[in-house]
Amino acid sequence: MALAAPGQLNVQELPSWGSRSVDCFEKLEQIGEGTYGQVYMAREISTGEIVALKKIRMDNEKEGFPITAIREIKILKKLNHDNIIKLKEIVTSSGNERDEQNNQEGNMFKGGIYMVFEYMDHDLTGLADRPGLRFTVPQIKCYMKQLLTGLHYCHANQVLHRDIKGSNLLIDNEGKLKLADFGLARFFANDHGGNLTNRVITLWYRPPELLLGATKYGPAVDLWSVGCIFAELLHGKPILPGKNEPEQLNKIFELCGSPDETNWPDASKTPWYNNFKPSRSMKRRVREMFRHFDRHALDLLDHLLALDPNQRWTAKQALDADYFWNDPLPCDPKSLPKYESSHEFQTKKKRQQQRQNEEQAKRQKIQHPQQHARLPPIQHVGQAPSHWHGPNHPMSNSQASMSSGPSHHHYGKPRGPPAGPNRYPSNGNQSGGYNPSRGSQVGGYSGGPYPPQGRGPPYAGSGMPVPGPGPRGAPGGYVGPPYSQSAQYGGSGAARGHNSMGSNRNQQYGWQQ
Ligand SMILES: Nc1ncnc2c1ncn2[C@@H]1O[C@H](COP(=O)(O)OP(=O)(O)OP(=O)(O)O)[C@@H](O)[C@H]1O
């Protein structure tokens, strides 16, 4: 496929489509800011249909049309499933349209390209960030079941997603969940023969084999991320919020135990094992840490968070787990409440605004103490400050602020201030200071929130941070389940083998291989 010269648009490069102009749509508001471009809610002028427009960022491209976008389009065109976001078409612009600040776009690139998606009201991170929202158990089961069904379909079609996280799980007001953002997705061979990059998947959701340098891997990498999201939904906050790769591995070993002959016989064959093998043996604590989960949830989690990718459950095995077939059963998506639209981008923006207001109020208090006493009280709505970012997109070396990765959202729990290891420095260096080129684990990696992509030595050979002496404990002093046990949306009482989503254990998951 011929590439356009830098700064030029060659629509021939696109896999079909692209005949209509973006002028067919009216942009309504920005709903996302990803590593690869902005996302807008828009209305198709002729039909009134609401869609999402994802602008493909071209300004960093020296090589013509970005390969990530080509991959995303190719893969999305192949996938056709109820739990996968639908790419409707590609539209182009002349480069003369204006953005919402009325700045003329297209200076860097003559013309722009947009992917047109069906519109989804929420992403899971944005939804979970709604103050006071509590997911019920049937609701969590309903989302998990849809996530696993979509993933099972991807894997059966030889596609690895490689960036499963809350902000990439879109939910509409019919309760439907769809996998989105296939920018890092890849076709894979069943024999794991090819060499793939290990710098994929947002850090908190990245499995141990990738952190230990594996370049031959398969669908199990996505199932680890699913395990992290599942635990997060039940626990109320991210379970493995590492600041950099060595700390991430350390957190994994503290929770899942150190690799040994039983739990991961091939661990020692991973490229960076010797650099990162823990200096002391650690025992698995998943069941102890999450003892407040019910036994079926614990069983599922334990199998998803298996260190050994070969022992980790597949999506199909997870869908067959007792968890989904025992009361309370997954609810019918349509029975879920409708919420005002909530995307991570907007909730972060709101938090940032709130933090600015608080800082301004503090400054005023210092400058005019008496006057402050007469000011109306500041509204605290239990939101975390916006500087409290997680790691950014795995392949990103820039755009630290609004585009950062998982926020410290608390599923169904009022949020409090961050504490301990959850707190990120507010200086924009979200990688926790990892600097591969300086051979040091700390010390201000300045390329952005993530170490650069590459096959260089793992994390500068600094070894693992020594695990802290104190008990890790349920982070943040967990006192009770952040979700409601009531089966308020689910028709409970149904027998094992059938659930309210109208399926039974032996059925195909809505598609044929
Ligand atoms: N079809 C859609 N409907 C509604 N919102 C969407 C849609 N697609 C994306 N979004 C919103 O935009 C955000 C970013 O989209 P997406 O992840 O596809 O972009 P990206 O550039 O790949 O981002 P990232 O760098 O976070 O991976 C999503 O988290 C979601 O909130």
The ligand as an SDF file (V2000), in Angstrom:
LIG
                    3D

 31 33  0  0  0  0  0  0  0  0999 V2000
  -18.4840    5.3400   19.9030 N   0  0  0  0  0  0  0  0  0  0  0  0
  -18.3040    6.1090   20.9660 C   0  0  0  0  0  0  0  0  0  0  0  0
  -19.3700    6.6290   21.6100 N   0  0  0  0  0  0  0  0  0  0  0  0
  -19.1990    7.4100   22.6880 C   0  0  0  0  0  0  0  0  0  0  0  0
  -18.0060    7.7330   23.2120 N   0  0  0  0  0  0  0  0  0  0  0  0
  -16.9140    7.2530   22.6210 C   0  0  0  0  0  0  0  0  0  0  0  0
  -16.9990    6.4200   21.4620 C   0  0  0  0  0  0  0  0  0  0  0  0
  -15.7450    6.0760   21.0980 N   0  0  0  0  0  0  0  0  0  0  0  0
  -14.9110    6.6680   21.9870 C   0  0  0  0  0  0  0  0  0  0  0  0
  -15.6200    7.3810   22.9040 N   0  0  0  0  0  0  0  0  0  0  0  0
  -15.0710    8.1490   24.0360 C   0  0  0  0  0  0  0  0  0  0  0  0
  -13.8050    8.6480   23.6830 O   0  0  0  0  0  0  0  0  0  0  0  0
  -12.7920    8.0880   24.5430 C   0  0  0  0  0  0  0  0  0  0  0  0
  -11.5130    7.8570   23.7660 C   0  0  0  0  0  0  0  0  0  0  0  0
  -11.7990    6.9940   22.6770 O   0  0  0  0  0  0  0  0  0  0  0  0
  -10.7460    5.9250   22.1620 P   0  0  0  0  0  0  0  0  0  0  0  0
  -10.2760    5.1270   23.3320 O   0  0  0  0  0  0  0  0  0  0  0  0
  -11.3300    5.1930   21.0240 O   0  0  0  0  0  0  0  0  0  0  0  0
   -9.5910    6.8890   21.6670 O   0  0  0  0  0  0  0  0  0  0  0  0
   -8.0220    6.6880   21.7840 P   0  0  0  0  0  0  0  0  0  0  0  0
   -7.4220    7.8460   21.0770 O   0  0  0  0  0  0  0  0  0  0  0  0
   -7.6240    5.3680   21.2630 O   0  0  0  0  0  0  0  0  0  0  0  0
   -7.8800    6.7790   23.3590 O   0  0  0  0  0  0  0  0  0  0  0  0
   -6.8070    6.1430   24.3600 P   0  0  0  0  0  0  0  0  0  0  0  0
   -5.5470    6.8710   24.1290 O   0  0  0  0  0  0  0  0  0  0  0  0
   -7.4020    6.4190   25.7270 O   0  0  0  0  0  0  0  0  0  0  0  0
   -6.7270    4.6800   24.0910 O   0  0  0  0  0  0  0  0  0  0  0  0
  -13.4200    6.8330   25.1390 C   0  0  0  0  0  0  0  0  0  0  0  0
  -12.8770    6.5340   26.4140 O   0  0  0  0  0  0  0  0  0  0  0  0
  -14.8970    7.2220   25.2270 C   0  0  0  0  0  0  0  0  0  0  0  0
  -15.1610    7.9370   26.4150 O   0  0  0  0  0  0  0  0  0  0  0  0
  1  2  1  0
  2  3  1  0
  2  7  2  0
  3  4  2  0
  4  5  1  0
  5  6  2  0
  6  7  1  0
  6 10  1  0
  7  8  1  0
  8  9  2  0
  9 10  1  0
 10 11  1  0
 11 12  1  0
 11 30  1  0
 12 13  1  0
 13 14  1  0
 13 28  1  0
 14 15  1  0
 15 16  1  0
 16 17  2  0
 16 18  1  0
 16 19  1  0
 19 20  1  0
 20 21  2  0
 20 22  1  0
 20 23  1  0
 23 24  1  0
 24 25  2  0
 24 26  1  0
 24 27  1  0
 28 29  1  0
 28 30  1  0
 30 31  1  0
M  END
$$$$
